[in-house]
Amino acid sequence: MNRSSVRPSPLFLGLLGVTVIGAVLCALPTADPFYGNRWLLTAGVVLFVVGGWVVSLCLHEFGHAFVAYRGGDHEVRVRGYLTLDPRRYTDPVMSIVLPLVYLIIGGIPLPGGAVLINHWALRSKPVESLVSFAGPLFNLLIGLVLNAVVLVVPLPLGLQLAFAYLAFLQVFTFLFNILPVPGFDGFGVIAPWLSREAQAIAVRVRPWAPLVLFALLIGVSQVSTVFFTIGRGLFGLVGGDISLAGLGDAFFRFWTR
């Protein structure tokens, strides 16, 4: 494997730098959420969450690509998917439409991503399923690590709430992506085991199925209640503090305060 194909891109390293700057601002003594400079903390949370979210996007898509490469699809290297460059992971629906919906429902208006996988090159159905599962797994692992840091390391409160909110987003991203809905990775996990007819139907509905799901989440209170109840429960199971995450959300979406 060519080292330049897997070396992190300068843009990815820059995003890491933005995330670190946000963390430093959140950790300053003057950035206390109750007695300090709230705008300084707001700036830190925004930088940390925005930078961290795009970094997690890159890691999510890298997970797909790396497992695909190991499973036989060497085209992912040629397409630059192993460089962690966010510009390589674009898709009109996931990068434009859904982020707008995220913003409307109080989420985060940043691009989603996609990698093109040559499924014919993959060695087996289990490998195909693992390729789809690898992306969401990265999100869950990031959430676990962030929560573990909050639990174990004596961080300043400003940094705790930033970590908790980004962890919350990671867990909910895992939950969204693992749903067995065409267009989400969860469907990709089961798709290799379906009949050709079922797969053909999924291809036709793929552009619209995620939008229908989000419409249900927004318009049907029972659906959103069930989903967010499950999400909060999962967040708690992986060590998350929902109160800290809620405080982080308040600082990140400062316009709602």
C-alpha positions as CSV (number, residue, x, y, z in Angstrom):
1,M,0.0,0.0,0.0
2,N,1.4,3.4,-1.0
3,R,2.1,5.4,2.1
4,S,0.8,8.7,0.5
5,S,-2.6,7.0,0.1
6,V,-3.1,6.5,3.8
7,R,-1.2,9.6,5.1
8,P,-3.7,12.0,6.8
9,S,-4.4,15.0,4.5
10,P,-3.3,18.5,5.6
11,L,-7.0,19.5,5.7
12,F,-7.7,16.6,8.2
13,L,-4.8,17.8,10.3
14,G,-6.1,21.3,10.1
15,L,-9.5,20.1,11.4
16,L,-7.7,18.4,14.3
17,G,-6.1,21.7,15.0
18,V,-9.4,23.5,15.1
19,T,-10.7,20.8,17.5
20,V,-7.7,21.3,19.8
21,I,-8.1,25.1,19.8
22,G,-11.7,24.7,20.8
23,A,-10.7,22.3,23.6
24,V,-8.1,24.8,24.9
25,L,-10.7,27.6,24.9
26,C,-13.2,25.4,26.8
27,A,-10.5,24.5,29.4
28,L,-9.5,28.1,30.2
29,P,-10.4,29.2,33.8
30,T,-12.3,32.2,32.4
31,A,-14.6,29.9,30.4
32,D,-16.6,28.6,33.3
33,P,-20.3,28.1,32.2
34,F,-21.7,29.7,35.3
35,Y,-19.2,32.3,36.6
36,G,-16.9,32.9,33.7
37,N,-17.0,34.4,30.2
38,R,-19.9,32.5,28.5
39,W,-19.1,33.8,25.0
40,L,-15.5,32.5,25.3
41,L,-16.9,29.1,26.3
42,T,-19.5,29.3,23.5
43,A,-16.7,29.9,21.0
44,G,-14.7,27.0,22.4
45,V,-17.7,24.6,22.3
46,V,-18.5,25.6,18.7
47,L,-15.0,25.1,17.5
48,F,-14.5,21.8,19.4
49,V,-17.9,20.3,18.2
50,V,-17.6,21.5,14.6
51,G,-14.0,20.4,14.3
52,G,-14.6,17.2,16.1
53,W,-17.7,16.4,14.1
54,V,-15.9,16.7,10.8
55,V,-13.0,14.7,12.1
56,S,-15.5,12.0,13.1
57,L,-17.1,12.1,9.7
58,C,-13.6,11.5,8.2
59,L,-13.0,8.6,10.5
60,H,-16.5,7.1,9.8
61,E,-15.8,7.1,6.1
62,F,-12.2,5.9,6.5
63,G,-13.6,3.0,8.5
64,H,-15.8,2.0,5.5
65,A,-12.8,2.4,3.1
66,F,-10.2,0.7,5.2
67,V,-12.4,-2.5,5.7
68,A,-13.2,-2.4,2.0
69,Y,-9.5,-2.2,1.1
70,R,-8.7,-5.1,3.4
71,G,-11.7,-7.0,1.9
72,G,-10.5,-6.7,-1.7
73,D,-11.6,-3.3,-3.0
74,H,-8.3,-1.6,-3.8
75,E,-10.1,1.2,-5.7
76,V,-10.8,3.0,-2.5
77,R,-7.1,3.8,-2.3
78,V,-7.1,5.3,-5.9
79,R,-10.1,7.5,-5.0
80,G,-8.3,8.9,-2.0
81,Y,-10.6,7.5,0.7
82,L,-7.7,6.4,2.8
83,T,-6.4,10.0,3.2
84,L,-9.0,11.1,5.7
85,D,-9.7,14.1,3.4
86,P,-13.3,15.3,3.9
87,R,-13.5,16.5,0.3
88,R,-13.4,12.9,-0.8
89,Y,-16.6,12.0,1.1
90,T,-19.4,13.9,-0.6
91,D,-22.9,13.0,-1.6
92,P,-25.7,15.5,-2.5
93,V,-28.4,14.1,-0.2
94,M,-26.1,13.3,2.7
95,S,-24.0,16.4,2.3
96,I,-26.7,19.0,1.6
97,V,-30.3,17.9,2.3
98,L,-29.9,16.0,5.6
99,P,-27.7,18.6,7.3
100,L,-30.4,21.2,6.7
101,V,-32.9,18.9,8.3
102,Y,-30.4,18.4,11.2
103,L,-30.4,22.2,11.6
104,I,-34.2,22.5,11.6
105,I,-34.7,19.8,14.2
106,G,-31.9,21.2,16.4
107,G,-29.0,19.2,15.2
108,I,-25.7,20.2,13.6
109,P,-25.6,21.6,10.1
110,L,-22.5,19.8,8.7
111,P,-22.0,17.5,5.7
112,G,-22.6,13.8,5.8
113,G,-20.5,11.7,3.6
114,A,-20.3,8.7,1.3
115,V,-17.7,6.4,-0.2
116,L,-18.1,4.4,-3.4
117,I,-17.4,0.8,-2.7
118,N,-16.9,-1.8,-5.5
119,H,-18.9,-4.6,-3.9
120,W,-18.0,-7.0,-6.7
121,A,-14.4,-6.8,-5.5
122,L,-15.3,-7.7,-1.9
123,R,-14.5,-11.3,-1.0
124,S,-17.7,-12.4,0.7
125,K,-21.1,-11.3,2.1
126,P,-19.8,-11.0,5.7
127,V,-17.1,-8.6,4.4
128,E,-19.7,-6.5,2.7
129,S,-21.7,-6.3,5.9
130,L,-18.6,-5.5,7.9
131,V,-17.8,-2.7,5.5
132,S,-21.1,-1.1,6.2
133,F,-20.9,-1.6,9.9
134,A,-17.4,-0.2,10.2
135,G,-18.4,3.5,9.8
136,P,-21.1,3.6,12.5
137,L,-18.8,1.6,14.8
138,F,-16.2,4.4,14.6
139,N,-18.9,6.8,15.8
140,L,-19.8,4.6,18.7
141,L,-16.1,4.1,19.6
142,I,-15.5,7.9,19.5
143,G,-18.5,8.4,21.8
144,L,-17.2,5.7,24.2
145,V,-13.7,7.3,24.3
146,L,-15.1,10.8,24.9
147,N,-17.4,9.6,27.7
148,A,-14.6,7.6,29.3
149,V,-12.4,10.7,29.3
150,V,-15.1,12.7,31.1
151,L,-15.6,9.9,33.6
152,V,-11.9,9.3,34.4
153,V,-10.0,12.5,33.8
154,P,-10.7,15.6,36.1
155,L,-11.4,18.1,33.3
156,P,-12.6,21.7,33.7
157,L,-16.4,21.9,33.5
158,G,-16.3,23.7,30.2
159,L,-14.4,20.9,28.6
160,Q,-16.6,18.3,30.2
161,L,-19.7,19.7,28.6
162,A,-18.0,20.0,25.2
163,F,-16.8,16.4,25.4
164,A,-20.2,15.2,26.5
165,Y,-22.1,16.9,23.8
166,L,-19.8,15.6,21.0
167,A,-20.1,12.2,22.5
168,F,-23.9,12.6,22.5
169,L,-23.8,13.4,18.8
170,Q,-21.6,10.4,18.1
171,V,-24.0,8.0,19.8
172,F,-27.0,9.4,18.0
173,T,-25.1,9.3,14.7
174,F,-24.4,5.6,15.4
175,L,-28.1,5.0,16.1
176,F,-29.3,6.8,13.0
177,N,-26.8,5.1,10.8
178,I,-27.5,1.6,12.1
179,L,-31.2,1.8,11.2
180,P,-32.1,-0.8,8.5
181,V,-33.3,1.9,6.2
182,P,-32.1,2.2,2.6
183,G,-29.5,4.9,2.5
184,F,-28.2,4.2,5.9
185,D,-25.4,1.9,6.9
186,G,-27.7,-0.4,8.8
187,F,-29.4,-1.4,5.6
188,G,-26.0,-2.0,4.1
189,V,-25.3,-4.5,6.8
190,I,-28.3,-6.7,5.8
191,A,-28.4,-5.9,2.0
192,P,-25.9,-8.6,0.9
193,W,-28.2,-11.2,2.4
194,L,-31.4,-10.0,0.6
195,S,-32.8,-11.2,-2.7
196,R,-31.9,-9.3,-5.9
197,E,-35.5,-8.1,-6.1
198,A,-35.3,-6.6,-2.6
199,Q,-32.0,-5.0,-3.3
200,A,-33.4,-3.5,-6.6
201,I,-36.3,-2.0,-4.7
202,A,-33.9,-0.5,-2.1
203,V,-31.9,1.2,-4.8
204,R,-35.0,2.9,-6.1
205,V,-36.1,4.2,-2.7
206,R,-32.6,5.0,-1.3
207,P,-32.7,8.7,-2.2
208,W,-36.0,9.3,-0.4
209,A,-36.1,6.8,2.4
210,P,-33.9,8.9,4.8
211,L,-36.1,12.0,4.1
212,V,-39.2,10.0,4.9
213,L,-37.6,8.9,8.2
214,F,-36.7,12.4,9.2
215,A,-40.2,13.6,8.2
216,L,-41.6,11.0,10.6
217,L,-39.2,12.1,13.3
218,I,-40.2,15.7,12.9
219,G,-43.9,15.3,12.2
220,V,-44.9,12.3,14.4
221,S,-44.3,12.9,18.0
222,Q,-44.6,9.3,19.0
223,V,-41.8,8.3,16.5
224,S,-39.5,11.0,17.8
225,T,-40.2,10.2,21.4
226,V,-39.4,6.5,20.9
227,F,-36.2,7.3,18.9
228,F,-34.8,9.9,21.3
229,T,-35.7,7.7,24.3
230,I,-33.7,4.9,22.8
231,G,-30.9,7.3,22.0
232,R,-30.7,8.7,25.5
233,G,-30.8,5.2,26.9
234,L,-27.9,4.1,24.7
235,F,-26.0,7.3,25.6
236,G,-26.4,6.4,29.2
237,L,-25.3,2.8,28.6
238,V,-22.0,4.0,27.2
239,G,-21.3,6.2,30.2
240,G,-22.8,9.5,28.9
241,D,-24.0,12.2,31.2
242,I,-27.2,13.6,29.7
243,S,-27.2,16.7,31.9
244,L,-23.6,17.6,30.7
245,A,-24.6,16.9,27.1
246,G,-27.7,19.1,27.4
247,L,-25.5,22.0,28.8
248,G,-23.1,21.5,25.9
249,D,-26.0,21.6,23.5
250,A,-27.2,24.9,25.0
251,F,-23.7,26.5,24.4
252,F,-23.3,25.0,21.0
253,R,-26.8,26.2,19.8
254,F,-26.3,29.6,21.5
255,W,-29.0,31.2,19.4
256,T,-31.6,29.3,21.2
257,R,-30.7,30.6,24.7
